[in-house]
Amino acid sequence: MKKLITTGVIALVLIVIFLLLGPFFILEEGELAVITRFGRIVNTHEEAGLKIRVPVVDTVIIYPKKIMSWDGDAQRIPTKENQFIWVDTTARWKIIDPGLFYQSVTTVPNALLRLNDVIDSTIRTVISENYLNEAVRNTNKINILKIEDQAQNVESLEDAEQLRNLTRTEIQQEVIYIGREELSKRMLEMASQFTSEFGIEVIDIVIRQIRYSDDLTQSVYQRMIKERNQIAEAYRSYGEGQMAKWIGKTENDKKVIISQAYAQSEDIKGKADGESTRIYAQSYEADPEFFELWRTLESYRKTIPGLDKILSTDMLYFDTLYGPKVLD
């Protein structure tokens, strides 16, 4: 009986020691567990709950079960036509095989380093195998859009239509056959071939932003400037045409006004001359001698100041001045 009690006490002590060493652990929701014994995997757990391990000799490694994000650095990549662009991407991934994940990369930081190599290489490969428009566009909707500048401050609908025709710029964009979303899918398919070896599933790869390199940006700006200069030149040409039209109209109006004014002035002069002749006639009839004297004196007033000397034997012109008896 005493031996049995001793055995029970020893067993109870061993059980207490075993419990104190911590054979149980709780796996929370959103976690994965890998149990290793002397560096070798002995068990994995993917469901939350109370789990057991061998104390001291077993090590529990916890991994996140949730979906994690990967953000890579923007890369300067040449397209198929050798146009350099900056490609900024992001991705989502998760651990699907904790045992394989432990054997291949061991830790999450190491997994991110592997993802950097795989995804960056995948992005560079896909972008360099396709044209620029395939990376920046997703549909061909832009090819059916027609953008027309609205004509402002025009006199008539005809002028407005003429100005629209001058400023209309129809640029046919290149047709895309793959598109940005399909390129992302190809990146995902290519990357998944490598990440599955790490116990990782890449859920998606998204091209977050594409920026033109400095030389390509300058080329795009120059093309935009050229288009706007063409439109400005069209407005300038229209304005010069309008100016010539108004100058011509103004000149015609000026000639008409001058012609009318000249005709009116000639009519007034004619009437004035007629009136003057009539007055002279009335004056002559009233007193012919006085009229003759007045006409002669007016002639003297106009001509004598301009005469320096007169050499003549005929003094008839000055009869009124000296009198006809002077010659006698």
C-alpha positions, 0 to 999 in steps of 0.5 A: 500500500505504501509503495502504491502511494509513493508511486502515485505521489511521484506520478503527481509530481511529474504531472505537476512539473509537466504542466509547469513546463507549459505543454499547452499553448493557445493558437489565436484566430489569424495565426499559423503554428509550426512545431519543431523539435531540434530544428525538424518540423514535427507538426503544423497547426492552421486552426485556432484553439488549444494545442499541445507540444512537448515541453523543453524539446519542442519550439512553437513558431507563430506566423500570421494567417492574415493577408499581408501587403507587399510594397516595392520600390518604383523601378525605371524599366524600358518598354518594348519600344525602349521608352523608359517609365517608372513603375510602382506596384503593390501586391497582396500575399499570404502563407498557405503552407506554414511547414514549407514556409518555415523550411524555405524562408523561416521568417516573414522578413526573409519572405519579403526579401524573396518577394522583392526578388521575385515580383521585381523581376516579374514586373521588369520582364512583363513591362519590357516585353510590351509596348508603353500604351499597353501599360498605361491604358486598359481600354480603347474607349479613348479612341471613340472620344471626340474633343472639340474646343468651344468657339468663343466670341464669334459673330455667327454660327458660320464663323463658329463652325469655321473656327471649330474646323480650324481648331479641331485636332483628331488624334488617333491613339494606338489600339491596345490588345492586352491592357494594364489589367492583363499585364497585372494578371501575367505578372501574377501568373509568372510570380506564382510559379516561384512563390508556391515553392515558399509556401506563399500564395500571391493573391494579386499584383497591382500596378499602382502608378506609372510615371514617365521618365524625364526624357519621355515626359519632356517629349510628351510636353513638347507634343502637347505644346505643339498641339496647343500652338496649332490651335493658337495659330488657328485662332490667330489666323481667324483673328487676322482674317476678321481684322482684314475683314473689318479693315476692308469694311472700314475702308469701304465705309470711309470711301463712301463717307468721303464720296458723299461728303465731297458730293455734298460739298460740291453741291454747296459750292455750286449753290454758293457760286450761283448765289455769289453770281446772282449777288454780283449780277444784282450789284452790277445792275444796281450801279455798274460804275461802282461795281467796276470800281470795287472789282478793280480795287479787289484786283489791286489788293490781290496783285499789287503786293506781289509786284516789285516793278512794272515796265510798260507803256500801257497804263490801262490797268491802272486807269482806276488808280491814276485816272485816265487823264494821267496819260494825257 
